């Protein structure tokens, strides 16, 4: 009897073990089916299409700005690829997934170089010139403008320089004055109200010395820096006086970076691409490295120029340069040889600008490669992919990086050719 019971117990245990093994096998097969069902968007093979693809779904946390910059080793790469499924996938599928998750934002650098058009300004006599300057001046009135530089307090110097600029514009010009960050303090408790403080102090009109100088006395340095909100407001500032003959200009004086969570680069780009075709010129007054980078990018996105000044002398020199441009006439009575020399120098200046655009483009693709290679190494270290698969993925990433760099060189060459053609057109127009 005991032997029968023992035999029955053995048979039951065997049946249970078989059942568990079958269940485990079924579970693994289902898991494998789930893994194999993951499909990432197929990535293009042409560089021009690569740089126009949507930005990676986790890229915002990994790149310091739209321009690319260097990747911070403290950024959350691990969390960005935590849910990236790679098991049982072929190297090309893993590559697709990595780009889908971590591909860089090329939009700004691509647009700037792809659609680059050389501008010879006053020397281009073939261009129909606007009948008047329509200018809105925006002044940073955040607390940091209380600081001292060589020559005095930044705010006092900025106010005097702005008064000089406004009074020196051609009499046909329309001008307005807006300030931002001038309410409350720079404390965290005051941030919400200070970040909403952007106010018109001199409404769009011809320049009147008494009224304009009175407007400059109505505010003092105070709070945070809502630069993006101020740039956004510039559209309505300029629209009041704009027509088909006006040259619409936003002129910003700022001593630092946006501190109200806005995106001044994007707002400047919207302004430049609006129906007003606004040019965004920015003076960075005693600005740190982070501020320099952001303000430069905003001016670039706004089809304008960035000027860096650190003292009263440099500020006044820049104002005189801006006024000289504003007063520029298109008379043909100047000496042709001298103008020809200046046109040639302008070609060199524009060529340097093309090189800078290409360099910014290269920075983005180099940063993207760094991020993607780090991601592959992390997946390999975690044994989510084999060393062999990792090697093949790196080859694909290298090919992508090389293709984009070659495309950048091509775009630079096309831009230089545009510059050469335009230079010849301008020179020819001077000799007619």
C-alpha positions in Angstrom: 0.0 0.0 0.0 2.8 2.4 0.9 4.6 1.7 -2.4 1.4 2.5 -4.3 1.1 5.8 -2.4 4.7 6.7 -3.1 4.4 6.0 -6.8 1.2 8.1 -7.0 3.1 11.0 -5.2 6.0 10.8 -7.7 3.5 10.9 -10.7 1.8 13.9 -9.3 5.1 15.8 -8.8 6.2 14.9 -12.3 2.9 16.2 -13.7 3.2 19.5 -11.8 6.8 20.0 -12.9 5.8 19.4 -16.5 2.9 21.8 -16.2 5.2 24.5 -14.7 7.8 24.0 -17.4 5.1 24.2 -20.1 3.7 27.4 -18.5 7.2 28.9 -18.3 7.9 28.0 -21.9 4.6 29.5 -23.0 5.4 32.7 -21.0 8.8 33.0 -22.6 7.3 32.5 -26.0 4.7 35.2 -25.3 7.4 37.6 -24.1 9.4 36.9 -27.2 6.4 37.6 -29.3 5.9 40.9 -27.5 9.5 41.9 -28.0 9.4 41.0 -31.7 6.2 43.1 -32.1 8.1 46.4 -31.2 8.6 48.4 -34.4 10.4 51.8 -34.5 10.0 54.3 -37.3 12.3 53.5 -40.2 15.0 56.1 -40.3 15.9 57.7 -43.7 19.3 57.0 -45.4 19.6 60.5 -47.0 21.2 63.2 -44.9 18.8 65.9 -46.0 15.9 63.7 -44.8 17.8 62.8 -41.6 18.0 66.4 -40.4 14.3 67.1 -41.1 13.0 64.1 -39.1 11.1 64.8 -35.9 13.3 65.4 -32.8 13.8 62.3 -30.6 11.0 61.8 -28.0 13.5 62.1 -25.1 15.9 64.6 -26.6 14.8 67.7 -24.8 16.3 66.4 -21.6 19.6 65.6 -23.2 20.6 68.6 -25.2 21.5 71.9 -23.6 19.8 74.0 -26.4 18.4 74.1 -29.9 21.9 74.8 -31.2 23.3 71.5 -29.8 26.2 72.5 -27.4 28.0 69.8 -25.4 26.2 67.0 -23.7 26.2 67.2 -19.9 27.4 63.9 -18.4 24.9 64.5 -15.5 21.9 64.5 -17.9 19.4 61.6 -17.4 20.5 59.4 -20.3 19.6 56.3 -18.4 16.0 57.3 -17.8 15.7 58.4 -21.4 16.4 54.9 -22.7 15.0 53.0 -19.8 11.9 51.9 -21.8 13.8 51.4 -25.1 13.1 47.8 -26.1 16.0 46.2 -27.9 16.0 42.6 -26.9 15.8 40.2 -29.9 16.0 43.2 -32.4 18.4 43.4 -35.3 21.1 46.1 -35.3 19.2 48.2 -37.8 16.0 48.1 -35.7 18.0 49.1 -32.6 19.5 52.0 -34.6 15.9 53.1 -35.6 14.9 53.0 -31.9 17.9 55.1 -30.7 17.2 57.8 -33.3 13.5 57.7 -32.5 14.3 58.3 -28.8 17.5 60.5 -28.9 17.7 62.1 -32.4 18.8 65.8 -32.2 16.8 68.9 -33.2 18.3 70.2 -36.4 15.5 72.6 -37.3 17.2 75.9 -36.5 20.7 75.1 -37.9 19.2 73.4 -41.0 16.9 76.2 -41.9 19.5 78.9 -41.3 22.0 77.3 -43.7 19.7 75.7 -46.2 17.8 78.9 -46.8 20.7 81.3 -46.4 20.6 84.4 -48.5 23.5 86.9 -48.5 22.5 90.5 -47.6 24.7 93.3 -48.9 22.4 96.0 -47.3 23.0 99.5 -48.5 25.4 98.4 -51.2 22.7 96.3 -53.0 21.3 99.1 -55.1 18.9 96.6 -56.8 16.8 96.2 -53.7 13.8 98.4 -53.2 14.4 100.2 -50.0 11.7 100.8 -47.3 10.3 104.3 -47.0 10.9 104.4 -43.2 12.3 102.7 -40.1 9.7 101.2 -37.8 11.5 100.5 -34.5 10.5 99.2 -31.2 13.1 99.3 -28.4 12.9 96.8 -25.6 14.9 97.4 -22.4 15.7 94.8 -19.8 14.7 96.3 -16.4 15.5 93.2 -14.2 17.4 93.6 -11.0 20.8 92.8 -12.4 20.7 96.1 -14.4 21.5 97.8 -11.1 25.1 96.5 -11.4 28.1 98.6 -12.2 30.3 98.4 -15.3 33.1 100.7 -16.5 31.4 104.1 -16.8 28.5 103.7 -14.4 25.4 101.8 -13.5 24.2 99.6 -16.4 20.6 100.9 -16.4 21.7 104.6 -16.4 24.0 104.0 -19.3 21.5 101.9 -21.2 18.8 104.7 -20.8 21.2 107.3 -22.1 22.3 105.1 -25.0 18.6 104.4 -26.0 17.8 108.1 -25.9 20.7 108.8 -28.2 19.6 106.0 -30.6 15.9 107.1 -30.7 16.9 110.8 -31.2 19.3 109.9 -34.0 16.9 107.9 -36.1 15.8 109.5 -39.4 12.9 111.9 -38.8 10.6 109.7 -40.9 11.0 106.8 -38.3 8.4 105.5 -35.9 9.7 104.5 -32.5 8.3 102.9 -29.4 9.7 101.9 -26.0 8.8 98.8 -24.0 10.4 97.6 -20.7 10.3 94.2 -19.0 11.1 92.8 -15.6 10.5 96.2 -13.9 7.9 95.1 -11.3 8.4 93.6 -7.9 11.7 92.0 -6.9 13.9 89.1 -8.0 12.7 86.9 -5.1 10.9 83.6 -5.7 7.7 84.9 -4.2 7.6 87.7 -6.7 8.5 85.6 -9.7 5.0 85.2 -11.2 4.2 88.8 -11.1 7.6 90.0 -12.2 7.6 87.5 -15.1 4.4 89.0 -16.4 5.7 92.5 -16.3 6.3 93.9 -19.8 4.9 97.3 -20.4 4.8 100.0 -23.2 6.3 103.2 -22.0 6.4 105.2 -25.2 3.7 104.2 -27.8 4.6 104.0 -31.4 5.0 107.5 -32.8 7.6 109.9 -34.2 10.3 110.7 -31.8 9.5 113.5 -29.3 12.4 114.3 -27.0 10.4 115.5 -24.0 8.0 112.6 -24.0 10.6 110.0 -24.7 12.9 111.1 -22.0 10.0 111.3 -19.5 9.2 107.7 -20.5 12.7 106.6 -19.5 12.1 107.9 -15.9 9.1 105.8 -15.3 10.9 102.6 -14.3 13.9 101.2 -12.6 15.7 97.8 -12.3 13.7 95.4 -10.2 12.8 91.8 -10.9 13.1 88.8 -13.2 13.8 88.6 -16.9 10.8 87.8 -19.1 12.7 88.3 -22.4 10.6 85.8 -24.4 7.3 87.5 -23.4 8.7 90.9 -24.4 9.8 89.6 -27.8 6.3 88.2 -28.3 4.8 91.6 -27.6 7.0 93.2 -30.2 4.7 92.1 -33.0 1.8 94.2 -31.8 4.2 97.1 -31.0 5.4 97.2 -34.6 2.1 96.3 -36.3 0.7 99.7 -35.2 2.9 101.6 -37.6 3.9 98.9 -40.1 3.0 99.0 -43.8 4.4 97.5 -47.0 7.2 100.1 -47.1 8.4 99.9 -43.5 11.5 98.2 -42.2 10.4 96.6 -39.0 13.1 96.3 -36.3 13.1 95.0 -32.7 16.1 96.5 -30.8 16.7 94.7 -27.5 19.1 95.8 -24.7 19.6 93.0 -22.2 22.2 92.0 -19.6 21.2 88.4 -19.2 19.4 85.2 -20.0 15.7 84.5 -19.9 14.7 83.7 -16.3 10.9 83.2 -16.7 10.9 79.8 -18.4 10.2 81.3 -21.9 11.9 80.5 -25.1 13.3 83.8 -26.6 15.0 81.9 -29.5 11.7 80.5 -30.7 9.8 83.8 -30.2 12.5 85.7 -32.2 12.1 83.1 -35.0 8.4 83.5 -35.1 8.8 87.3 -35.2 11.2 87.1 -38.1 9.0 84.7 -40.0 5.8 86.7 -39.4 4.2 88.9 -42.1 6.1 91.9 -40.7 9.5 90.3 -41.5 11.0 91.7 -38.3 14.7 92.0 -37.8 15.7 91.3 -34.2 18.9 93.1 -33.2 20.2 92.5 -29.6 22.8 94.3 -27.5 24.2 92.0 -24.8 25.3 94.4 -22.0 27.9 92.8 -19.7 26.5 89.3 -20.3 27.9 86.0 -18.9 28.6 83.0 -21.2 25.1 81.4 -20.9 23.5 84.8 -21.6 25.8 85.4 -24.6 24.9 82.0 -26.1 21.1 82.5 -25.7 21.1 86.1 -26.9 23.3 85.3 -30.0 20.9 82.4 -30.9 17.9 84.7 -30.5 19.4 87.3 -32.8 20.3 84.6 -35.3 16.8 83.1 -35.3 15.4 86.7 -35.6 17.5 87.4 -38.8 19.3 90.1 -36.9 22.7 90.9 -35.4 24.0 90.4 -31.9 26.4 93.0 -30.3 28.4 92.3 -27.2 29.3 95.4 -25.0 30.9 95.5 -21.6 31.4 99.2 -20.9 29.9 102.6 -21.5 32.4 103.3 -24.3 31.6 100.0 -26.1 27.8 100.7 -25.7 28.1 104.2 -27.2 30.2 102.9 -30.1 27.6 100.2 -30.9 24.8 102.8 -30.8 26.7 105.0 -33.3 27.2 101.9 -35.5 23.5 101.2 -35.4 22.6 104.8 -36.2 25.0 104.9 -39.1 23.2 101.9 -40.5 19.8 103.5 -39.8 20.8 106.7 -41.6 22.3 104.9 -44.5 21.2 106.4 -47.9 21.5 104.8 -51.2 23.1 107.6 -53.2 25.2 106.7 -56.1 27.5 109.8 -55.8 30.2 108.1 -53.7 33.5 107.0 -55.1 33.2 103.7 -56.8 36.6 102.3 -55.8 36.0 102.8 -52.1 32.5 101.3 -52.3 34.0 98.3 -54.3 36.5 97.8 -51.5 33.7 97.8 -48.9 31.6 95.4 -51.0 34.6 93.0 -51.1 35.0 93.3 -47.3 31.3 92.6 -47.0 31.7 89.4 -49.0 34.4 88.3 -46.5 32.1 89.1 -43.6 29.3 87.1 -45.1 31.6 84.2 -45.8 32.6 84.2 -42.1 28.9 84.1 -41.2 28.4 81.1 -43.5 31.3 79.3 -41.7 29.7 80.1 -38.3 26.4 78.6 -39.5 28.2 75.5 -40.7 30.1 75.2 -37.4 26.8 75.4 -35.4 25.4 72.7 -37.6 28.4 70.5 -37.0 28.1 71.0 -33.2 24.6 69.6 -33.3 25.5 66.4 -35.2 28.7 65.9 -33.1 26.6 66.2 -29.9 24.1 63.8 -31.3 26.8 61.2 -32.0 28.1 61.6 -28.5 24.7 60.9 -27.0 23.9 58.0 -29.3 27.3 56.3 -28.7 26.9 56.7 -24.9 23.5 55.1 -25.2 24.9 52.1 -27.1 27.6 51.7 -24.5 25.0 51.8 -21.7 22.9 49.1 -23.4 25.9 47.0 -23.9 27.1 47.3 -20.3 23.6 46.3 -19.1 23.8 43.3 -21.4 20.6 44.4 -23.3 22.5 44.0 -26.5 25.5 41.8 -27.4 28.9 43.3 -28.2 28.5 42.1 -31.8 25.2 44.0 -32.1 26.7 47.1 -30.4 29.5 47.1 -33.0 27.1 47.0 -35.9 24.9 49.8 -34.4 28.0 51.9 -34.0 28.8 51.5 -37.7 25.3 52.6 -38.6 25.6 55.7 -36.3 29.0 56.5 -37.7 27.6 56.3 -41.2 24.8 58.7 -40.2 27.2 61.1 -38.6 29.5 61.1 -41.7 26.5 61.6 -44.1 25.2 64.6 -42.1 28.7 66.2 -42.0 29.1 65.8 -45.7 25.7 67.3 -46.2 26.7 70.3 -44.1 29.8 70.8 -46.2 27.5 70.7 -49.3 25.2 73.3 -47.8 28.1 75.5 -46.9 29.4 75.3 -50.5 25.9 76.2 -51.8 25.7 79.2 -49.5 29.2 80.4 -50.6 28.1 80.1 -54.2 25.1 82.3 -53.4 27.4 84.8 -51.8 29.7 84.8 -54.9 26.8 85.4 -57.3 25.3 88.1 -55.2 28.7 89.8 -54.8 29.1 89.9 -58.5 25.5 91.4 -58.9 26.3 94.1 -56.4 29.6 95.0 -58.0 28.0 95.1 -61.4 25.2 97.4 -60.2 27.9 99.9 -59.0 29.4 100.1 -62.4 26.2 100.9 -64.3 
